[in-house]
């Protein structure tokens, strides 16, 4: 089996196991069923992406990137690559690359949210699978070439700088953190 088949199989498994967002989750599964290349940037009708909100819960902060092309404050994330074996692995790789922080760990329990959004041509949309990643003690961020800026925001500051999708992801992460500490 190729890496592409393995990653696609993992995506289907992850999506089938995702609770909530039933209609949106089904649209992701339908897209993958209709498009054999639906995991990859080359798929012009849209493709899966993987992202992770980087959290420092002890400080009550999230790390956001000012995306170079979109000029929006977003969580770390991006396209799946042929070397990715899992969607979670792709999210963790993207978070590590874009934050410069080694040793991030994904919050257990799988993705927190799904978010489908339009993107500029030539593609039409991203089917984003969203996770949360915890920073290790003493972590220091390092801006990447994909960012104009990288900044920590208190949970309650996110609403002032980010769009609804990011705000919803922060809320989902805070809920998941609360469940993880109980």
C-alpha positions in Angstrom: 0.0 0.0 0.0 1.3 3.5 -0.8 1.7 6.3 1.7 -1.1 8.0 -0.2 -3.5 5.1 0.3 -2.5 4.8 4.0 -3.1 8.5 4.6 -6.4 8.4 2.8 -7.5 5.4 4.8 -6.5 7.1 8.0 -8.5 10.2 7.0 -11.6 8.1 6.4 -11.1 6.3 9.7 -10.6 9.6 11.6 -13.6 11.2 10.0 -15.9 8.2 10.6 -14.9 8.3 14.3 -15.4 12.1 14.6 -18.4 12.9 16.8 -20.6 15.8 15.9 -20.8 18.0 12.8 -22.5 15.1 11.1 -23.5 16.8 7.9 -20.1 18.4 7.5 -18.3 15.2 8.3 -20.3 13.4 5.7 -19.4 16.0 3.1 -15.7 15.3 3.8 -16.3 11.6 3.4 -18.3 12.2 0.2 -15.5 14.4 -1.2 -12.9 11.7 -0.5 -15.1 9.1 -2.1 -15.7 11.2 -5.2 -12.1 12.3 -5.6 -9.2 9.8 -5.3 -6.8 12.8 -5.1 -8.9 14.5 -2.5 -6.0 14.4 0.1 -3.7 16.5 -2.1 -3.3 20.1 -3.1 -3.4 19.1 -6.7 -7.2 18.3 -6.4 -8.8 21.3 -7.9 -12.2 20.8 -6.4 -10.8 20.9 -2.9 -8.6 18.8 -0.6 -8.1 17.8 3.0 -5.8 19.9 5.2 -4.7 19.4 8.7 -4.2 22.0 11.4 -3.5 22.3 15.1 -4.1 25.1 17.5 -1.0 25.5 19.7 -1.9 25.9 23.3 -0.1 26.9 26.5 -3.0 26.1 29.0 -1.0 27.0 32.1 -0.8 30.5 30.7 -4.3 30.5 29.2 -2.8 31.4 25.7 -2.8 30.2 22.1 -0.1 30.8 19.5 -1.5 32.2 16.2 0.3 32.9 13.0 -0.3 35.9 10.7 -0.6 33.9 7.5 1.6 35.4 4.8 -0.9 35.0 1.9 -4.2 35.4 3.6 -3.1 38.1 6.1 -5.2 36.6 8.8 -4.4 35.3 12.3 -4.9 31.5 12.1 -3.9 28.3 13.8 -0.9 26.4 12.4 -1.8 24.1 9.5 -1.6 23.2 5.9 -1.5 20.6 3.2 -1.0 16.9 3.7 2.3 15.6 2.2 3.1 12.2 0.7 5.4 11.4 3.7 2.5 11.9 6.2 1.2 8.6 7.5 -1.8 10.1 9.4 -3.9 13.2 9.4 -2.9 13.8 13.1 0.8 13.4 12.1 0.3 16.0 9.3 -1.3 18.4 11.8 1.6 17.9 14.2 4.2 18.4 11.5 2.5 21.6 10.3 2.3 22.9 13.9 5.9 22.1 14.5 7.1 23.7 11.2 5.0 26.9 11.5 5.6 27.5 15.3 9.2 26.4 15.4 8.5 24.5 18.6 9.8 21.0 19.0 8.1 18.6 21.3 4.5 19.6 20.7 2.0 16.9 21.6 -1.5 16.6 20.3 -4.4 16.8 22.8 -5.7 13.2 22.9 -9.1 12.2 21.5 -8.7 13.0 17.8 -9.7 16.2 16.0 -11.7 18.8 17.8 -13.5 20.3 14.8 -13.9 20.2 11.1 -13.9 23.4 9.1 -14.6 23.7 5.3 -13.7 27.1 3.9 -13.2 28.6 0.5 -9.7 29.5 -0.7 -8.3 31.5 -3.6 -7.9 29.9 -7.0 -6.8 27.6 -8.5 -8.3 25.4 -5.8 -11.8 26.0 -4.4 -11.8 24.8 -0.8 -10.0 23.3 2.1 -11.6 20.5 4.2 -9.6 21.2 7.4 -9.3 18.6 10.1 -8.5 20.6 13.3 -6.5 19.4 16.3 -5.0 21.1 19.4 -1.3 20.8 20.3 0.2 21.4 23.8 3.6 23.2 24.1 6.3 21.6 26.3 7.6 23.6 29.3 10.1 26.3 28.3 9.1 26.2 24.6 10.2 29.1 22.5 8.5 29.8 19.2 10.3 30.7 16.0 8.6 32.4 13.0 8.6 30.5 9.7 8.7 31.7 6.1 5.0 31.1 5.9 4.2 33.7 8.5 4.3 37.5 8.7 4.1 37.2 12.5 3.7 34.7 15.3 2.1 35.8 18.5 0.7 34.5 21.8 -2.9 35.6 22.6 -4.9 35.1 25.8 -8.0 33.1 25.2 -10.2 36.1 25.5 -8.1 38.2 23.1 -8.7 35.8 20.1 -12.1 37.2 19.4 -10.5 40.6 18.7 -8.0 39.3 16.0 -9.3 36.0 14.5 -12.3 34.8 12.5 -15.2 32.6 13.6 -13.4 29.4 12.7 -10.4 30.2 14.9 -12.7 31.3 17.8 -14.7 28.1 17.5 -11.5 26.1 17.6 -10.3 27.9 20.7 -13.6 27.2 22.4 -13.5 23.5 21.4 -9.9 23.3 22.7 -10.8 24.9 26.0 -13.7 22.4 26.4 -11.4 19.5 25.6 -8.8 20.7 28.1 -11.5 20.9 30.8 -12.5 17.3 30.1 -8.8 16.2 30.1 -8.2 17.6 33.5 -11.3 16.1 35.2 
